[in-house]
């Protein structure tokens, strides 16, 4: 905690463009002799730039094509915009040339082509002109590049380059030809050229034989680099060449996407929701609830410090990861306290401390399994996805680790310290774990057999899923600007126009999804879905009514910021995450439980998407973050229930039917499920009622998802597991018992009938 406080006080967390604004760079693609800078070439350039920005460490950038040959890049948290613009704008055209010899400085201007086709004259690192052959290798032959420090050879920072198979053969041929010339001869050198500039022209080592060359498919680039230059060069070489050159035509600072009022409302909603959640936990669990609330505050501090330490950029989708992690931190505490209540009730003369110790021990497996499945998903989203999905994975992973520290370390230390005080022993009712609670007592006393007819629950789930899914077919999905692209209009106003005021005016005029940002001095940019000319004119009139004399300085169609590659990577990462979760659950439990959990997950996703289709809500980046959060919640609930079923299966009474045993597990875990869901609902309801703009849709999606996920873990996953058990493990076990009975019973007819 001391370390977290020190980091929080000295290292601020960077906020994304949607929370505090950032840098906007406008690039323009230029045609060459071989490639025209059309829309297709610009789209390819966007994807290369996206890879470079991800490698730069900029979290959750926005990259869109504007018109046919312009690219708008928004970079949150960038400290040196000029350097970023330089890295983005360099074409990174890497070529490797054989050296024909030194050239007279007056023979040709550096960089000009000589008489032979493809030959050119370029100055080396020391300014000495060299005559080069046509390129033998290009950046297409490069497989990867990394910067490292050479401690043994004394070369300092260098860049290692790995070639593809054909590139490795070409590299061996070039170095083999150079090795045929004596040491000191310029023709023994090989020139490595980046963007028409020789960055390294080393001589081939004397150990290399003529004609053989340097085999192995790799080489090193040296050139008196410092650490930053080496990493930048490796990034450019590895990132690949731009299909066409780009030129930076504009660079400016822009305002936040959500606006100050939306951020302030969201912050107040989060504070009120967290306070209500803390109050709920304290009312239910009394002293232990108060200690858990203190541990949750420590969780928030640890998470903030971890974000600051890794240099992450916090944006709206990132906040979604923290909402899920807060829910998991509350869930872990509730699990422990419910287990401690069971231990307290099952013993003759229990002590509070021993009950707590047993509660932590019993709840550990469920906490570990549910957090591990979430961490698997977060890791795959981080390594395989990009943009907002990658940012979600970062904050979710940090939040889950911090929540485990909060629940398993801080809460335990505080709870056991309090339980060891004599005052607690004299007043056990203040601990909050002395009784099992009225809800649980009523359930166990009545013992309703909820799983008597599991197929009816499955039929009800299927009916709800079909009704919700029909919205996708009937109403269709209303994809947001991030997926479809739209229109970008920029205005220069006579007086400074507040972005929040313009956002409200456009919403009243019929454009509630318009993204409004202040840019430059008195400029305002409006990004919307595709508009007709009449609608665009209405937007102009609305803005003009706010800022006096208004001039339209840009009006262009823009491409989707969640590009095709980004969407594909996100879907692949999500699919692999679900597969990894299924595999983990199959190993930790059994394939039956893993399949049932993933089946309930699919049920939740279809219902959430279908409800948004019926409501006409946009499917955008914020919804994507909410959907990922719902998936985490749903798996978490199912894991806790299946952990209890596994424990009962391993108990003494193994002759209990699986349906009855599952029903018992549901009744035992239902208080935990309700209490955990209430903690999340209080936060999300506050966001939905008090927040504005996209935060409302985000909270609404999570409210629907939490409700559906809580239902499905009990009434979809459990009946599905029962049906699969009866068709699989249960039926095989029954057949084995039948065969054993037939071998051991007497052969009388009456007894055979009884066995049958």
Secondary structure by P-SEA (a helix, b strand, c coil): caaaaaaaacbbbbbccccbbbbbbbbbbbbcccccccaaaaaaaaaaaaaaaaaacccbbbbbbccccbbbbbbcccccaaaaaaaaacccbbbbbbbccccccccccccccccccccbbbbccccbbbbbcccccccccccbbbbbbbccccccbbbbbbbcaaaaaaaaaaaaaaacccccccccbbbbbcccccccccccccccccccccccccccccccccaaaaaaaaaaaaaccccbbbbbcbbbbbcccccaaaaaaaaaaaaaaaaaaaaaaaaacaaaaaaaaaaaaaaaaaaaaaaaaacccccaaaaaaaaaaaaaaaaaaaaaaaaaaaaaaacccccaaaaaaaaaaaaaaaaaaaaaaaaaaaaaaaaccccaaaaaaaaaaaaaaaaaaacccaaaaaaaaaaacaaaaacccccccccccaaaaaaaaacccccccaaaaaaaaaaaaaaaaaaaaacccccccccbbbbbbbbbbcccccaaaaaaaaaaaccccbbbbbccccbbbbbbccccaaaaaaaaaaaaaccccccccbbbbbcccccaaaaaaaaaaaaaaaaaaaaaaaaaccaaaaaaaaaaaaaaaaaaaaaaaaacccccaaaaaaaaaaaaaaaaaaaaaaaaaaaaaacccccccaaaaaaaaaaaaaaaaaaaaaaaaaaaaaaacccccaaaaaaaaaaaaaaaaaaaacccaaaaaaaaaaacaaaaaaaaaaaaaaacccccaaaaaaac
